[in-house]
Amino acid sequence: MDAISLGQSPFAVLTFIAAPAVLTNAASVLAMSTINRMLRTRDRMHELLAQSESGVKTATGAQRLVAQVNRVERQGSLLLRALHSIYVALGAFAAASLLTLLGAVLGHWEVAGWFHALVGFGLVLGFVGVGGLVSGCWNLLQATQLSLENIREEAALIREQQEQLRKKLSGLPPI
């Protein structure tokens, strides 16, 4: 698409501006939810610290606690890397929106050399942004898998404790 036809079509300019703007919004929402997950991971680590300070009663319990601490720490690292990638994406999409708008204005004045350079740079920034989103989502997926592993381990512990309690209670004489 050349500079003149882009400047004559308001829908073409809108498309070039709207796509990065929508992706900027998506990256912003993803960043906010990732920050929330990071804070919840910090809270979970505080719970594990309190559990450690209160004392673990068995060697198996100590192993379980250390395994969970290791997973929560890894989860925090993954969330931080995801947040970094999402911030890169957010900046790239915002810059791509601005460059596209600037390119549309220069295209309207028929400054073809600048127009093509700005559109090209805007596309590169768009690819950087998409790469950042993909990388961030990959790290979020890995962090979610670690969280699920902790949930499954805690669920197994609860089932084990409840089974022991059931056996203990079933051995009592009826009242």
FENCORWO-V474591 format. One record per pair of residues at least 4 apart in sequence whose C-alpha atoms are under 8 Angstrom apart, sorted by sequence separation. I is the first residue (numbers start at 1). J is the second residue. D is the distance in Angstrom with one decimal. If there is no record, write none. Layout:
((I;J;D) (I;J;D))
This chain:
((1;5;6.6) (2;6;6.2) (3;7;6.1) (4;8;6.2) (5;9;6.3) (6;10;7.6) (9;13;6.7) (10;14;6.1) (11;15;6.0) (12;16;6.3) (13;17;6.2) (14;18;5.6) (15;19;6.0) (16;20;7.3) (17;21;6.3) (18;22;5.9) (19;23;6.3) (20;24;5.9) (21;25;6.3) (22;26;6.3) (23;27;6.1) (24;28;6.1) (25;29;6.3) (26;30;6.2) (27;31;6.0) (28;32;6.3) (29;33;6.3) (30;34;6.1) (31;35;6.1) (32;36;6.3) (33;37;6.3) (34;38;6.1) (35;39;6.3) (36;40;6.3) (37;41;6.1) (38;42;6.3) (39;43;6.3) (40;44;6.1) (41;45;6.3) (42;46;6.4) (43;47;6.4) (44;48;6.3) (45;49;6.1) (46;50;6.2) (47;51;6.2) (48;52;6.1) (49;53;6.1) (50;54;6.1) (51;55;6.6) (52;56;6.4) (57;61;6.6) (58;62;6.3) (59;63;6.2) (60;64;6.1) (61;65;6.1) (62;66;6.2) (63;67;6.1) (64;68;6.2) (65;69;6.1) (66;70;6.1) (67;71;6.3) (68;72;6.1) (69;73;6.0) (70;74;6.2) (71;75;6.0) (72;76;6.2) (73;77;6.4) (74;78;6.2) (75;79;6.1) (76;80;6.2) (77;81;6.3) (78;82;6.1) (79;83;6.0) (80;84;6.2) (81;85;6.3) (82;86;6.1) (83;87;6.1) (84;88;6.3) (85;89;6.2) (86;90;6.0) (87;91;6.2) (88;92;6.1) (89;93;6.0) (90;94;6.2) (91;95;6.1) (92;96;6.0) (93;97;6.1) (94;98;6.4) (95;99;6.1) (96;100;5.9) (97;101;6.2) (98;102;6.1) (99;103;5.9) (100;104;6.1) (101;105;6.4) (102;106;6.2) (103;107;5.8) (104;108;6.2) (105;109;6.7) (106;110;6.3) (107;111;5.7) (111;115;6.1) (112;116;6.2) (113;117;6.4) (114;118;6.0) (115;119;6.1) (116;120;6.0) (117;121;6.1) (118;122;5.9) (119;123;6.2) (120;124;6.3) (121;125;6.2) (122;126;6.1) (123;127;6.3) (124;128;6.3) (125;129;6.1) (126;130;6.2) (127;131;6.0) (128;132;6.1) (129;133;6.3) (130;134;6.2) (131;135;6.1) (132;136;6.0) (133;137;6.0) (134;138;6.1) (135;139;6.4) (136;140;6.2) (137;141;6.1) (138;142;6.4) (139;143;6.2) (140;144;6.1) (141;145;6.3) (142;146;6.5) (143;147;6.3) (144;148;6.2) (145;149;6.2) (146;150;6.4) (147;151;6.3) (148;152;6.1) (149;153;6.2) (150;154;6.1) (151;155;6.1) (152;156;6.2) (153;157;6.3) (154;158;6.2) (155;159;6.2) (156;160;6.1) (157;161;6.1) (158;162;6.0) (159;163;6.0) (160;164;6.3) (161;165;6.2) (162;166;6.0) (163;167;6.2) (164;168;6.1) (165;169;6.0) (166;170;5.9) (167;171;6.3) (168;172;7.0) (1;6;6.5) (7;12;8.0) (51;56;7.4) (56;61;6.0) (57;62;7.7) (106;111;5.6) (107;112;6.3) (110;115;8.0) (6;12;5.8) (7;13;7.1) (56;62;5.8) (106;112;7.7) (6;13;6.4) (107;114;8.0) (106;114;7.0) (107;115;5.4) (106;115;5.9) (103;114;7.2) (104;115;7.2) (103;115;4.9) (52;65;7.5) (103;116;7.7) (103;118;5.4) (102;118;7.6) (103;119;6.2) (48;65;7.2) (100;118;6.8) (99;118;5.9) (100;119;6.0) (99;119;7.1) (48;69;6.8) (99;121;7.7) (100;122;6.0) (99;122;5.7) (45;69;6.9) (96;121;7.6) (97;122;7.4) (96;122;4.4) (45;72;6.7) (95;122;7.4) (96;123;7.1) (44;72;7.5) (45;73;7.8) (96;125;5.6) (95;125;7.1) (96;126;6.1) (41;72;6.6) (93;125;6.6) (92;125;5.1) (93;126;5.9) (41;75;7.4) (42;76;7.6) (92;126;6.4) (41;76;6.3) (92;128;6.4) (93;129;5.7) (92;129;5.0) (38;76;6.3) (91;129;7.6) (89;128;6.5) (90;129;6.6) (88;128;7.8) (89;129;3.7) (38;79;6.2) (88;129;6.6) (89;130;6.5) (37;79;7.6) (38;80;7.5) (89;131;7.3) (89;132;4.7) (88;132;6.0) (89;133;5.9) (34;79;6.7) (87;132;7.8) (86;132;5.6) (85;132;4.6) (86;133;5.5) (34;82;7.7) (35;83;7.4) (85;133;6.5) (34;83;6.4) (86;135;8.0) (85;135;6.2) (86;136;5.5) (85;136;5.1) (31;83;6.2) (84;136;7.6) (82;135;6.8) (83;136;6.5) (82;136;3.9) (31;86;6.2) (81;136;7.1) (82;137;6.8) (30;86;7.4) (31;87;7.2) (82;138;7.7) (82;139;5.2) (81;139;6.8) (82;140;6.2) (27;86;6.2) (27;87;7.7) (79;139;6.5) (78;139;5.3) (79;140;6.2) (27;89;6.8) (28;90;6.7) (78;140;6.8) (27;90;5.6) (78;142;7.2) (79;143;6.5) (24;89;7.7) (78;143;5.8) (24;90;5.4) (23;90;7.9) (75;142;7.7) (76;143;7.6) (75;143;4.7) (24;93;5.3) (74;143;7.6) (75;144;7.8) (23;93;6.6) (24;94;6.1) (75;146;6.3) (21;93;6.9) (74;146;7.9) (75;147;7.3) (20;93;5.1) (21;94;6.9) (20;94;6.9) (72;146;7.3) (71;146;6.0) (72;147;7.4) (20;96;6.4) (21;97;6.2) (71;147;7.6) (20;97;5.4) (18;97;7.7) (71;150;7.5) (17;97;5.4) (16;97;7.7) (17;98;8.0) (68;150;6.2) (17;100;6.1) (16;100;6.4) (17;101;6.4) (13;101;7.7) (13;104;6.4) (7;104;6.4) (6;104;7.3) (7;105;7.8) (7;107;5.9) (8;108;7.8) (3;104;7.9) (6;107;7.3) (7;108;4.9) (6;108;8.0) (4;107;6.6) (3;107;4.8) (4;108;6.7) (3;108;7.1) (4;110;6.7) (20;126;7.0) (27;133;7.1) (34;140;7.8) (3;110;6.5) (3;112;6.2) (3;115;6.8) (3;116;7.9))
